[in-house]
């Protein structure tokens, strides 16, 4: 009986799935379904069912399902996931991380593993009492804990007695020096555990609905498969899962012994990885994603919050920004109220609606009451009806989004591509009407506005690429300079890339040719590049036939 392997890539916008013949590695079937954030098992089930229908394969012919996901990466870039407090022990120099709180207490050990000073337990108890209603998980990092983890273990025990929530200690996941990176790594695991737990639970639920009981593996950021329990327990290891699959898929299509840059343009993020001598380059010290520099061993990659579904926003002064937040494109949204009644600049730039399901768990407050009454609202309506705006509103919206209670719709590069006739996967008339409204606000036609959005999107991807190369070879980010180089009053700078580009992702064919042209290089799009990460996951799974896995049930 013929055997198959399935690769699934769950992204912020689409869930991609592929079916590969194990003997020949031939791609038998591919599919792409919208990711259902309110219940990930729905999109996964739809994708799996589609693969089985297209191929005619029976459930008992599926030998393994291999998962890749950019959900963890997206959560970091968009600053979603669990609310985390990081407790740093015995380190004098303070630092900031993009978490709910970073607190410092006395204690720690020296390089020989001897206690530097006693752990400040009384202060610790006071801190936890103040944090326990504000956070969902804790990261703990003590000076020289990889030599002596005693203080981290005491803090872990203390937290469990005062606030029984997940605790991640740095000595279990990092044996390298560098307190800020070790603290970030511990915090990252804490932040991503609920994201990965929900993802794997959704996959298993979908499998059960289709009588699939094969083993399941998750691809880590280093390209190595792991079982589902480990992926949940040490969720930070999955933070570069999608980019790892991007890199290995790209490497399989690069010329042997050649160099290339692989660029995956997704809905939420753009991921960049480097191929040297036909192989993906690994990070020497740990991956760097968004504002997080970690000790997570992964593909040498760079991620930025720009993609096909990045939110295009115009402030009240006419300034345009794109990303890093993702919204549902207007062209693909359903049951929208008339655009003329709500779409505009400032706090009328997006529509907020309740997700189907989960309403019995919806917290009761002014905002949720208004959502239930109105069905969908803009930030402007929220401000008018409740007085909420700015940071307090952003915090409440972020919490509801993280809990999958709401979703947001707005204008995106995907809508702009509809207006320009580049793609036709949604309602072009809605996209055109939105571009007319927003373009008029800044003195442009719909086509001019859409072209400007596409140009700015390409420019941000180009800047991301230049910054990645600069950091790789010189160790320093040029973000602030690169992002303003075209508007500098005195200095004019052009960059070129001497290696070819390999494009992956649903939006890649429509955006990357202009990026390659601007950087004076070439670009290649492999067959099935639209589902490249899912193929990469399946390929990596095939290379690990003897890897221990977790049963689908």
Secondary structure, DSSP 8 states (H G I E B T S, - for coil): ---EEEEEEE-SSEEEEEEEETTT--EEEEEEEE--TT-HHHHHHHHHHHHHHHH---GGGEEEEEEEESHHHHHHHTT-S--EEEEEES--S----SSSEEEEES--B-TTS-BSS---HHHHHHHHHHHTTT-SEEEEEETTTTT--HHHHHHHHHHHHH--SEEEEGGGT--SS-HHHHHHHHHHHHHHHHHHHHHHHHHHHHHHHTT---EEEEE-TTS-EEEHHHHHHTGGGGTTHHHHHHHHHHHHTS-TT--EEEEEE-SS-EEEEEEETTEE-B-SS--EETTEE-----BSEEEES-STTEEEEE-TTS-EEEEEEE-EETTT--S---GGGT--SGGGSEEEEE-SS-GGG---SHHHHHHHHHSEE-HHHHHHHH---HHHHHHHHHHHHHTTSEEEEE-BHHHHHHHTTS--SS-HHHHHHHHHHHHHHTT--HHHHHHHHHHHHHHHHHHHHHHHHHHHHHS---HHHHHHGGG-SS-------SSEEEEESTTHHHHHHHHHHHTT--EE--TTGGGHHHHHHHHHHHTTTTS--EE--
